Amino acid sequence: MQLMWIHKKLPLHFLIMKRILSDMRTLSADWMANTSKPEPEYHSSQHGGEESKGAFFYPRPVAPTTAQIHCLQFLIYDLVSGGNLRKAGGLFGNTGTENSINDLKQLETFFYKLSFFLHILDYTVTVGTLTDLGFLWFREFYLESSRVIQFPIECSLPWIMVDYVIESQNAGLIESILLPFDIYNDSAQHALVVLKQRFLYDEIEAEVDLCFDQLVLKLSETIFTYYKSWAASELLDPSFLFALDNGEKYSIRPMRFSALFRMTRVKLLGRTINFRSLIAERMNKVFRENLEFLFDRFESQDLCAIVELEKLIDVLKHSHELLSKELSLDSFTLILNEMQENISLVSFSSRLTSQIWSELQTDFLPNFIFCNTTQRFIRSSKVSHVPIQKPSVPHAKPNFYCGSQDLNMAYQSFARLHSGFFGVPHIFSIVKLLGSRSLPWLIRALLDYISNKITALEPMITGLQEALPKSIGLLPFDGGVAGCQRIVKEHLNWGSKSQLKAEVLHGIKEIGSVICWMGLLDIVLREVDTSNFMQTAPWLGLIPGSDGQILHSQDVGDSPLVSLFKSAAVAIDSYPRNTTPTSFHTMSKQAEAADLLYKANINAGSVLEYTLAFINAALDKYCAKWSGAPKTGFIDITTSKDFYRVFSGLQFGYLEESVQLPLNHHEVLGDSVAWGGCTIIYLLGQQLHFELFDFSYQLLNVAEVETASTSPAVRNANYMQGRENLLEATKKERRLNNHVFSMLRARCPLEDKTACAIKQSGAPLHRIKFENTVSAFETLPQKGA
């Protein structure tokens, strides 16, 4: 149309120009289809007549070829300038009219537009050329300047772009992190198809392998860090966040990884890669590495770090739960058992259980002391004789702790609250981490430890018995406190056996520590059992009675759980369209089995009572040596060398040392000595003997008489020597002993136990038997069974 219009504007005398324009029209517009219409009609339509409304031109059916475009450009080029478009001349150069100049510019503009039409003719090639990013790899600055093919990926533009997206944590760019790899696809295509150089393709392939591995590694680390921080933020104590002014710093900015998790078919160098599977595989490995690090960290610390380990494992487990909603990961229980080397069905120990047992033997029992008032173990102020060799604390990135530095500091502040003592929170962590599979193994190991310790103490106690004088009478009241102290020191001539005394005291202290440890474990297990009972009792039809007994909510019939599945099985069995009735009957049978299992777990015994019964059985073979029968039939007051006499002397000795030495001796032994010694005395049937003939108890009796019969002035002068500290320590020790004996009488009555008792009148009763009751004695394991 534009050519035709220009043709009509030209004067008629330009016949040559008309011929050229006609050729241009015929060449580029296929004008032969419009020759059926007379030419004057075109002239009249251009002058605005009525026929102009019905003017019609047949469109060109196909696009012009490249040769036609070049010919048309040549004709325009020759027509306008005769060889140079920027130079005045040609057929339009001599007219000197304004219309000719406008026509010239129109032809010139049309000439330049024709060059773009060449790209439209081959649209596929044009689009491919415009989207080909291979030149970004071939023209990299490092590649151009060094003139070598191999260079580090840190200098590669595609990897720089990918690394920037990962490091910037830009939520908008993270979904398009794989787009830079199209540069490698295009450069590989160019190397093979255009350059036909196989070695270039090999270099590109090697770089892609390295970059993609680094992408999976760094992206997996970023994803793991995000979900770990998210889990740690959700598990933070709400009261802790409420008390902070800047609690917002513990919130996690959301990031969108869902698009990446849906990529299962990524094209790279002609291969199809399951990107989702690679991320999931890497996540499984990272979770195992994180657990390995947590166990290594715990093994480099003492037993008090068990609370920190439990919190970090909880955070890791919660992050696994969050990530499992997006990826197909291995079960966390499977990962945990695998890292604890507890996969076998017949393996009841684990890496964590072995480490806890090792800590108990080498560090906790020898170096920790028990405080009966706070019910906590604390580290003794006395340095242990044998230094404990532990590996150094491993270091890792923040994402192996809680994800970010702020969250790490928050959880570390919580861990520091439990790092200076061992108590009920630590027992809760041990019960939760070990579970019902490994905890019995640890309990049995502690019981065997007590048995071995008693066996090791037997020759030492025998040596102290031999060092006692043949006759030890009651302390006289006329000598006062000072005289009684002097007499006891003469009786207990153990100066040459000070090392033996210390070893016996430490042995008894370790036995007492195990008993206290079992007492705390019994408290925790009872709380856990109560919680489980509250969850399962409604399904089992059980209710707690007023006297502590467990009652059935219904007199006859099955439990609600079994009744529910039985009624469902009957209803479905009667349905006419049901094709698999046997499966529902199987579910009913499984409900009955579950009912029996849960009811069996409700009637759990006491760990402390079991421990006391085990110690009682372990002491049976030493009763003849440590609790001899009186030869005269009456109580031996002067010639007795039973265990209570030895412990009485040891107790009197360390009470004196506790008020004389600069270092409080109680800080070395704690209250565990009283628990260990009083337990052995009680189980040997020597409690009344101990309370009557203990040296420290006699000293208190003498002090009471002396206080009542002495004037205040003389009493103050005598007490200036520090005896009030000894008496006060003795009173505290007696209160502690009474507490231990009360607990033992309540938790372990001496049933079927031959013992000596004393009436209020003083007459002895030998070989009496207490009434037999149901207790842990009936469940004692048999040797070799």
C-alpha positions in Angstrom: 0.0 0.0 0.0 2.8 2.4 0.8 4.5 1.7 -2.5 1.3 2.2 -4.4 0.6 5.5 -2.7 4.1 6.7 -3.5 3.6 5.6 -7.0 0.5 7.7 -7.4 2.2 10.8 -5.9 4.9 10.8 -8.6 4.6 12.9 -11.6 3.8 11.2 -14.8 6.9 12.3 -16.6 9.1 10.2 -14.4 8.6 7.1 -16.6 11.8 5.5 -15.4 10.9 6.0 -11.8 7.4 4.6 -12.5 9.0 1.6 -14.0 11.2 1.0 -10.9 8.3 1.5 -8.5 6.2 -0.8 -10.5 8.9 -3.5 -10.3 9.2 -2.9 -6.5 5.4 -3.3 -6.2 5.4 -6.5 -8.3 8.4 -7.9 -6.5 7.5 -7.4 -2.9 3.7 -7.2 -2.8 2.7 -9.8 -5.4 0.8 -7.1 -7.4 -0.2 -9.6 -10.1 -3.2 -10.5 -8.0 -4.6 -7.0 -8.2 -4.1 -6.4 -12.0 -7.7 -7.4 -12.8 -8.8 -4.0 -11.5 -8.3 -1.1 -13.9 -5.6 1.4 -12.9 -7.8 4.5 -13.1 -9.9 3.2 -10.2 -6.9 3.4 -8.0 -6.4 7.0 -8.9 -10.1 7.9 -8.2 -10.0 6.1 -4.9 -7.0 8.2 -3.9 -8.9 11.5 -4.6 -11.7 10.7 -2.2 -14.6 9.6 -4.5 -17.4 7.4 -3.6 -15.6 4.4 -5.0 -12.8 4.9 -2.4 -15.1 3.4 0.2 -15.1 0.1 -1.6 -11.4 0.0 -2.6 -9.9 -3.4 -1.8 -6.5 -4.9 -2.3 -5.7 -8.6 -2.2 -3.2 -9.4 0.6 0.0 -11.2 -0.1 -0.6 -14.9 0.7 3.0 -15.6 1.9 5.8 -13.6 3.4 8.5 -12.4 1.0 11.7 -14.3 0.8 15.0 -13.0 1.9 16.1 -12.5 -1.7 13.0 -10.4 -2.4 13.8 -8.3 0.7 17.3 -7.7 -0.5 16.2 -6.9 -4.0 13.6 -4.4 -2.7 16.3 -2.8 -0.5 18.6 -2.5 -3.5 15.9 -0.8 -5.6 15.1 1.7 -2.9 18.8 2.3 -2.4 19.3 2.9 -6.0 16.1 4.9 -6.4 16.7 7.3 -3.6 20.4 8.0 -3.6 21.9 6.2 -6.4 24.4 4.5 -4.1 24.3 6.6 -0.9 21.3 7.3 1.3 22.9 10.1 3.1 23.9 11.9 -0.1 21.5 14.2 -1.9 20.8 13.0 -5.4 19.0 10.2 -7.1 15.7 10.6 -8.9 14.3 12.7 -6.0 17.3 14.9 -5.7 16.5 17.2 -8.7 12.9 18.0 -8.1 13.4 20.6 -5.4 9.9 20.2 -4.1 8.8 19.6 -0.5 6.7 16.6 -1.4 9.8 14.9 -2.9 11.7 15.3 0.3 8.9 13.8 2.4 8.7 10.9 -0.1 12.4 10.5 0.2 12.2 10.2 4.0 9.4 7.7 3.8 11.4 5.5 1.4 14.4 5.9 3.7 12.4 4.8 6.7 10.9 1.9 4.8 14.4 0.9 3.8 15.5 0.6 7.4 12.4 -1.2 8.5 13.1 -3.9 5.9 16.2 -4.9 7.8 14.1 -5.9 10.9 11.8 -7.9 8.7 14.7 -10.2 7.9 14.7 -11.3 11.5 10.9 -11.9 11.5 11.2 -14.2 8.4 13.2 -16.7 10.5 11.4 -16.2 13.8 12.6 -19.5 15.4 16.3 -18.7 14.8 15.8 -15.1 16.0 14.2 -16.3 19.3 16.9 -18.9 19.7 19.6 -16.3 19.1 18.1 -13.8 21.5 17.7 -16.4 24.3 21.1 -18.0 23.8 23.1 -17.2 26.9 26.1 -19.3 26.0 28.2 -16.2 25.2 28.1 -15.3 28.9 30.3 -18.3 29.5 32.6 -17.9 26.5 33.1 -14.2 27.1 33.7 -14.3 30.8 36.3 -11.8 31.9 38.5 -14.4 33.6 38.4 -16.6 30.6 39.3 -13.7 28.2 42.0 -12.3 30.4 43.8 -15.5 31.4 43.3 -17.3 28.0 42.8 -20.6 29.8 39.8 -22.9 29.9 40.1 -24.2 33.4 39.4 -21.6 36.1 37.8 -21.7 39.6 34.0 -21.7 39.8 34.2 -18.6 42.0 35.1 -16.7 38.8 32.3 -18.3 36.8 29.4 -15.9 36.1 26.6 -18.5 36.4 27.9 -19.7 39.8 28.4 -16.1 41.0 24.7 -15.5 40.3 23.6 -18.7 42.0 25.9 -18.0 45.0 24.5 -14.5 45.3 20.9 -15.8 45.5 21.9 -18.3 48.2 23.9 -15.8 50.3 21.4 -13.0 50.0 18.5 -15.1 51.2 16.2 -13.3 48.8 12.9 -15.0 49.0 11.9 -13.6 45.6 15.0 -15.0 43.8 15.2 -18.3 45.6 12.6 -19.9 43.4 14.6 -19.0 40.2 17.9 -20.2 41.5 18.2 -22.8 38.7 17.8 -20.3 35.8 21.6 -19.4 35.6 22.3 -23.0 34.7 20.7 -22.3 31.3 24.0 -20.6 30.5 25.7 -23.9 30.8 23.1 -25.5 28.6 23.5 -22.9 25.9 27.3 -22.9 26.1 27.4 -26.7 25.8 25.0 -26.5 22.8 27.2 -23.9 21.2 30.3 -25.9 21.8 29.0 -29.0 20.2 26.8 -27.6 17.3 28.5 -24.4 16.3 32.1 -24.7 17.4 32.1 -28.6 17.2 34.7 -28.8 19.9 34.3 -31.8 22.2 37.0 -30.7 24.7 35.1 -27.4 25.3 32.0 -29.5 26.1 34.0 -31.7 28.5 35.2 -28.6 30.4 31.7 -27.2 30.6 30.4 -30.6 31.8 33.1 -30.7 34.5 32.2 -27.2 35.7 28.5 -28.0 35.7 29.1 -31.1 37.8 31.0 -29.1 40.3 28.6 -26.2 40.4 25.5 -28.4 40.7 27.1 -30.3 43.6 27.9 -27.1 45.3 24.4 -25.8 44.6 22.8 -28.9 46.2 25.2 -28.7 49.2 24.7 -24.9 49.9 21.0 -24.9 49.1 20.4 -27.9 51.4 22.3 -26.1 54.1 20.2 -23.0 53.7 17.0 -25.1 53.8 18.2 -27.0 56.8 19.1 -23.7 58.6 15.8 -22.2 57.8 13.7 -25.1 59.1 16.0 -25.5 62.1 15.5 -21.9 63.1 11.8 -22.2 62.5 11.6 -25.2 64.8 13.7 -23.6 67.5 11.6 -20.4 67.3 8.4 -22.4 67.8 9.8 -24.4 70.7 11.0 -21.3 72.7 9.3 -20.8 76.0 6.5 -18.3 75.6 7.2 -16.8 79.0 10.8 -16.2 77.9 9.6 -14.3 74.8 7.0 -12.4 76.9 9.7 -11.1 79.3 11.8 -9.7 76.5 11.5 -6.3 75.0 13.0 -7.4 71.6 11.4 -10.8 71.3 10.9 -10.1 67.6 14.5 -11.0 66.8 13.6 -14.6 67.5 11.0 -14.7 64.8 11.9 -16.3 61.5 11.3 -14.5 58.1 9.3 -16.8 55.9 11.0 -18.2 52.8 9.4 -20.1 49.9 11.0 -23.3 49.1 7.9 -25.1 47.9 8.6 -24.4 44.2 12.1 -26.0 44.5 10.6 -29.0 46.3 8.3 -29.6 43.3 11.1 -29.7 40.8 11.4 -33.4 39.8 12.5 -33.0 36.2 15.3 -30.5 35.8 17.0 -30.5 32.3 20.8 -30.0 32.5 23.1 -30.9 29.6 20.5 -33.2 28.1 19.9 -35.1 31.3 16.8 -35.2 33.5 17.6 -34.6 37.2 15.2 -35.2 40.1 16.1 -32.1 42.1 13.6 -32.9 44.9 15.2 -36.4 45.4 18.7 -34.9 45.6 17.6 -32.4 48.2 15.9 -35.1 50.2 18.9 -37.3 50.1 21.1 -34.5 51.3 18.7 -33.7 54.1 18.8 -37.3 55.4 22.6 -37.0 55.5 22.5 -33.6 57.2 20.2 -34.9 59.9 22.5 -37.8 60.6 25.5 -35.5 60.8 23.7 -33.2 63.2 22.9 -36.1 65.5 26.5 -37.2 65.3 27.6 -33.8 66.3 25.1 -33.6 69.2 26.3 -36.9 70.6 30.0 -35.9 70.2 29.2 -32.7 72.0 27.5 -34.5 74.9 30.4 -37.0 75.2 32.8 -34.1 75.7 30.8 -32.8 78.7 29.6 -34.2 82.0 26.2 -35.8 82.7 24.6 -32.4 83.5 24.6 -31.6 79.8 21.8 -34.2 79.2 19.2 -31.5 79.4 20.9 -29.5 76.7 21.1 -32.6 74.5 17.4 -33.3 75.0 16.5 -29.8 74.0 18.7 -29.8 70.9 17.3 -33.2 69.8 13.8 -31.9 70.3 14.6 -28.9 68.0 16.1 -31.3 65.5 13.1 -33.6 65.7 10.6 -30.7 65.2 12.6 -29.4 62.2 12.4 -32.9 60.8 8.6 -32.9 61.2 8.3 -29.5 59.5 10.5 -30.6 56.6 8.8 -33.9 56.2 5.7 -32.1 55.1 7.6 -31.1 51.9 10.1 -33.9 51.3 10.1 -37.7 51.7 12.6 -38.1 54.5 13.6 -41.1 56.6 11.8 -41.6 59.9 13.5 -39.6 62.7 13.2 -42.6 65.0 15.1 -44.7 62.4 17.8 -42.0 62.1 18.1 -41.7 65.9 18.4 -45.4 66.4 20.9 -45.7 63.5 23.1 -43.0 65.0 22.8 -44.6 68.5 23.7 -48.0 67.0 20.5 -49.4 68.3 19.0 -51.0 65.2 19.0 -54.6 66.2 15.9 -56.0 67.9 18.0 -57.7 70.6 20.1 -54.7 71.4 18.9 -53.0 74.6 21.9 -50.7 75.0 22.8 -47.8 72.8 25.5 -45.2 72.3 23.8 -42.7 74.5 23.1 -45.3 77.2 26.7 -46.5 77.2 27.9 -42.9 77.5 25.6 -42.1 80.4 26.8 -45.3 82.1 30.4 -44.4 81.5 29.8 -40.9 82.9 28.1 -42.4 86.0 31.1 -44.7 86.7 34.0 -42.4 85.9 32.8 -38.9 86.9 29.3 -38.7 88.4 29.4 -41.2 91.3 33.0 -40.5 92.4 32.9 -36.7 92.1 29.3 -35.6 92.7 27.7 -35.3 96.1 24.0 -35.4 97.1 22.2 -32.6 98.9 19.1 -34.1 100.6 17.5 -30.7 101.2 17.4 -29.7 97.5 17.3 -33.2 96.1 20.1 -32.4 93.8 23.6 -33.6 93.0 26.4 -31.1 92.8 30.1 -31.5 91.9 32.3 -31.9 94.9 34.7 -29.1 95.7 37.5 -31.6 96.1 39.5 -32.3 92.9 39.3 -36.0 91.9 42.4 -38.1 92.3 42.3 -39.4 88.7 41.8 -36.7 86.1 39.0 -37.5 83.6 40.1 -37.7 80.0 37.4 -36.3 77.7 37.5 -35.3 74.1 37.5 -31.6 73.3 34.2 -29.9 72.6 33.5 -30.0 68.9 32.7 -26.9 67.0 30.1 -26.6 64.2 28.1 -24.0 62.4 25.1 -22.4 64.1 22.6 -24.5 62.1 23.8 -27.6 64.0 22.6 -26.0 67.2 19.4 -23.9 66.8 19.9 -22.2 63.4 20.8 -18.6 64.2 23.1 -16.9 66.7 20.2 -15.3 68.6 18.4 -18.6 69.0 21.7 -20.3 70.0 22.3 -17.8 72.8 18.7 -18.2 74.0 19.0 -22.0 74.3 22.5 -21.8 75.8 21.2 -19.5 78.5 18.5 -22.1 79.3 21.2 -24.9 79.3 23.3 -23.0 81.7 20.5 -23.1 84.2 20.9 -26.9 84.4 24.7 -27.2 84.0 25.7 -26.7 87.6 23.6 -29.5 89.2 22.0 -32.8 88.5 18.4 -33.4 89.6 14.9 -34.2 88.5 15.0 -32.3 85.2 18.1 -34.3 84.1 16.3 -37.6 85.1 13.4 -36.6 83.0 15.7 -36.0 80.0 17.4 -39.4 80.5 14.0 -41.2 80.7 12.8 -39.4 77.6 16.0 -40.1 75.6 16.5 -43.7 76.6 12.9 -44.8 76.6 11.6 -48.1 77.8 14.0 -50.0 75.7 17.4 -48.9 77.1 16.4 -47.6 80.6 16.1 -51.1 82.1 19.6 -51.9 80.9 21.0 -48.8 82.7 19.1 -49.7 85.9 20.5 -53.2 85.9 24.0 -51.8 85.3 23.6 -49.5 88.4 22.4 -52.4 90.5 25.4 -54.5 89.5 27.6 -51.5 90.3 26.2 -51.6 93.9 26.8 -55.3 94.1 30.4 -55.0 92.9 31.0 -52.0 95.3 29.7 -54.0 98.3 32.0 -56.9 97.3 35.0 -54.4 97.0 34.2 -52.9 100.4 34.0 -56.2 102.2 37.8 -56.7 102.8 38.2 -53.0 103.7 35.5 -53.2 106.3 37.0 -56.4 107.6 40.3 -54.5 108.1 38.5 -51.8 110.0 36.7 -54.3 112.2 40.0 -55.9 113.1 41.4 -52.5 114.1 38.6 -52.0 116.6 39.5 -52.7 120.3 38.1 -55.9 121.9 35.9 -53.9 124.2 34.1 -50.6 123.6 31.9 -49.5 126.4 29.3 -46.7 126.6 30.6 -43.2 126.9 30.7 -42.0 130.5 28.7 -38.9 131.4 31.1 -37.6 134.0 33.8 -36.8 131.5 31.7 -34.3 129.5 31.9 -33.7 125.8 35.7 -33.2 125.9 36.2 -36.5 127.7 33.9 -38.4 125.4 35.8 -37.1 122.4 39.1 -38.3 123.8 37.7 -41.7 124.7 36.3 -42.2 121.2 39.6 -41.3 119.6 41.3 -43.9 121.8 38.8 -46.5 120.8 39.0 -45.7 117.1 42.7 -46.0 116.7 42.6 -45.9 112.8 45.4 -43.4 112.4 47.5 -45.9 110.4 44.5 -46.7 108.2 43.4 -43.3 107.2 43.6 -44.2 103.5 41.4 -47.3 104.2 38.9 -45.1 106.0 38.7 -42.7 103.1 38.2 -45.5 100.6 35.4 -47.0 102.7 33.7 -43.7 103.1 33.9 -43.0 99.4 32.6 -46.5 98.7 29.6 -46.1 101.0 29.0 -42.6 99.5 28.8 -44.0 96.0 26.3 -46.7 97.1 24.3 -43.9 98.7 24.5 -41.8 95.5 23.1 -44.7 93.5 20.2 -45.1 96.0 19.5 -41.4 95.8 19.7 -41.5 92.0 17.2 -44.4 92.0 15.0 -42.4 94.3 14.9 -39.5 91.8 14.3 -41.9 89.0 11.4 -43.4 90.9 9.8 -40.0 91.2 10.1 -39.3 87.5 8.8 -42.7 86.4 5.8 -42.4 88.7 5.0 -39.0 87.2 5.4 -40.4 83.7 3.3 -43.5 84.5 0.6 -41.2 86.0 0.6 -39.1 82.8 0.3 -42.3 80.7 -2.5 -43.6 82.9 -4.5 -40.4 82.5 -4.3 -40.8 78.8 -5.1 -44.5 78.6 -7.5 -44.9 81.5 -10.6 -43.6 79.6 -10.1 -46.1 76.8 -9.5 -49.0 79.3 -12.4 -48.1 81.5 -10.3 -47.5 84.6 -10.7 -44.9 87.3 -8.5 -44.2 90.4 -10.1 -45.2 93.7 -10.1 -43.2 97.0 -7.5 -45.5 98.5 -5.2 -45.3 95.6 -6.3 -48.5 94.0 -7.3 -48.7 90.3 -11.0 -49.5 89.8 -13.1 -50.4 86.8 -15.7 -48.0 85.7 -18.0 -50.8 84.7 -18.6 -54.1 86.5 -18.7 -56.5 83.6 -17.9 -56.4 79.9 -15.0 -55.3 77.8 -13.2 -52.0 78.0 -14.5 -49.0 76.0 -11.7 -49.5 73.4 -12.6 -53.2 72.8 -16.3 -52.4 72.8 -15.8 -49.7 70.2 -14.0 -51.9 67.7 -16.3 -54.9 68.3 -19.4 -52.8 67.7 -17.8 -51.4 64.5 -16.9 -54.9 63.3 -20.4 -56.1 63.9 -22.0 -53.1 62.1 -19.7 -53.4 59.1 -20.1 -57.2 59.0 -23.9 -56.8 58.6 -23.4 -54.3 55.8 -24.4 -56.2 52.5 -21.9 -54.5 50.3 -18.9 -55.2 52.5 -16.3 -57.4 50.8 -13.6 -57.6 53.5 -15.2 -58.3 56.9 -12.2 -60.2 58.2 -10.1 -57.1 58.3 -12.4 -55.5 60.8 -12.5 -58.6 63.0 -8.7 -58.5 63.0 -8.8 -54.9 64.2 -11.1 -56.0 67.0 -8.6 -58.7 68.1 -5.8 -56.2 67.9 -7.8 -53.9 70.2 -8.1 -56.7 72.7 -4.3 -57.2 72.6 -3.7 -53.5 73.1 -6.1 -53.5 76.0 -4.0 -56.2 77.7 -0.7 -54.5 77.0 -1.8 -51.2 78.4 -3.3 -52.7 81.5 -0.1 -54.6 82.1 1.9 -51.4 81.9 -0.3 -49.6 84.4 0.7 -51.9 87.3 4.3 -50.8 87.3 6.6 -51.4 90.2 8.8 -49.0 92.1 12.4 -48.7 91.0 13.5 -47.6 94.5 11.8 -50.6 96.1 13.4 -52.9 93.6 16.8 -51.4 94.3 16.5 -51.8 98.0 15.4 -55.4 97.5 18.4 -56.0 95.3 20.8 -54.5 97.9 19.2 -56.7 100.5 19.8 -59.8 98.4 23.4 -58.7 97.8 24.0 -58.2 101.5 22.8 -61.7 102.4 26.2 -63.3 101.9 27.9 -60.8 104.2 25.4 -60.9 107.1 27.5 -63.4 109.0 30.5 -61.1 108.9 28.8 -57.7 109.3 25.9 -58.7 111.6 27.0 -61.5 113.9 24.6 -63.2 116.3 25.3 -62.4 120.0 27.0 -65.3 121.8 25.3 -64.7 125.1 21.8 -64.2 123.7 21.8 -60.6 124.8 22.9 -57.5 123.0 26.6 -57.1 122.7 27.5 -53.7 123.9 31.2 -53.9 124.4 32.4 -56.7 122.1 30.3 -56.1 119.0 32.1 -55.4 115.8 29.1 -55.3 113.5 28.8 -52.9 110.6 26.9 -50.3 112.5 29.9 -50.0 114.9 32.3 -49.4 112.0 30.0 -46.9 110.3 29.5 -45.1 113.7 33.2 -44.6 114.0 33.5 -43.5 110.4 30.6 -41.0 110.9 32.1 -39.6 114.1 35.5 -39.2 112.4 34.2 -37.3 109.4 32.0 -35.1 111.5 35.0 -34.0 113.5 37.0 -33.4 110.4 34.1 -31.3 108.9 34.4 -28.7 111.7 38.2 -28.8 112.0 39.6 -28.8 108.5 39.5 -25.6 106.4 37.7 -27.5 103.7 34.3 -28.6 104.9 34.4 -32.4 104.8 30.7 -32.5 104.1 31.4 -30.8 100.8 33.5 -33.8 99.8 31.0 -36.6 100.8 27.6 -34.9 101.1 24.5 -36.6 102.3 25.1 -39.7 100.2 27.2 -41.3 103.0 24.2 -41.2 105.3 22.0 -42.8 102.6 24.5 -45.5 101.9 25.5 -46.3 105.5 21.9 -46.1 106.9 20.6 -48.3 104.1 23.1 -51.0 104.8 22.5 -50.8 108.5 18.7 -51.0 108.1 18.9 -53.9 105.7 21.2 -55.7 108.1 18.7 -55.2 110.9 21.0 -53.0 112.9 19.0 -49.8 113.1 18.1 -49.9 116.8 21.6 -50.9 117.7 23.0 -48.0 115.7 20.6 -45.5 117.3 21.5 -46.8 120.8 25.3 -47.1 120.6 26.3 -44.6 117.9 29.2 -42.5 119.2 27.8 -39.2 117.9 24.4 -39.9 119.4 26.0 -40.7 122.8 27.9 -37.5 122.5 24.7 -35.6 122.1 23.3 -37.2 125.1 26.3 -36.3 127.1 26.2 -32.7 125.8 22.5 -32.4 126.9 23.4 -33.6 130.4 26.4 -31.3 130.5 24.4 -28.4 129.4 21.8 -28.9 132.1 24.3 -29.4 134.9 26.9 -26.7 134.0 26.7 -23.0 134.7 26.4 -20.7 131.7 29.8 -19.1 132.3 31.6 -22.4 132.4 29.7 -23.7 129.5 30.6 -20.7 127.3 34.2 -21.1 128.2 34.2 -24.8 127.2 32.3 -24.1 124.0 34.9 -21.6 122.9 36.9 -24.5 121.5 34.4 -25.0 118.7 32.5 -27.9 120.2 29.2 -26.1 119.3 30.0 -26.6 115.6 30.6 -30.3 116.2 27.3 -30.7 118.1 25.4 -28.8 115.5 26.8 -31.0 112.7 26.0 -34.1 114.8 22.4 -32.9 115.3 22.0 -32.3 111.5 23.4 -35.8 110.8 21.0 -37.4 113.2 18.1 -35.6 111.6 19.3 -36.9 108.2 19.7 -40.4 109.5 16.2 -40.4 111.0 14.8 -39.2 107.6 16.6 -42.1 105.8 15.4 -44.7 108.2 11.8 -43.4 108.0 12.0 -43.6 104.2 13.4 -47.1 104.4 10.7 -48.3 106.7 8.0 -46.9 104.4 9.5 -48.2 101.1 11.1 -51.5 102.2 9.6 -53.1 105.3 11.8 -55.9 106.6 9.6 -58.9 105.6 10.9 -62.4 106.2 14.1 -60.7 107.4 15.7 -62.2 110.5 16.7 -59.3 112.7 17.1 -58.3 116.3 14.7 -55.9 117.9 14.6 -54.3 121.3 11.6 -53.8 123.5 11.0 -50.5 125.3 12.0 -52.2 128.5 15.4 -53.2 127.0 14.8 -56.9 126.6 16.1 -58.2 123.2 14.0 -60.1 120.7 16.0 -62.4 118.4 15.2 -63.8 115.1 11.8 -62.2 114.7 9.9 -62.2 111.4 7.8 -59.3 110.1 4.5 -59.9 108.4 4.9 -60.8 104.8 3.5 -58.3 102.2 3.6 -58.1 98.4 6.6 -56.1 97.3 9.5 -56.1 94.9 11.0 -59.2 96.5 8.8 -61.4 94.5 10.2 -59.9 91.2 13.9 -60.2 92.0 15.9 -61.7 89.1 17.6 -65.0 89.7 21.2 -65.5 88.9 21.7 -67.5 85.8 18.1 -67.4 84.9 
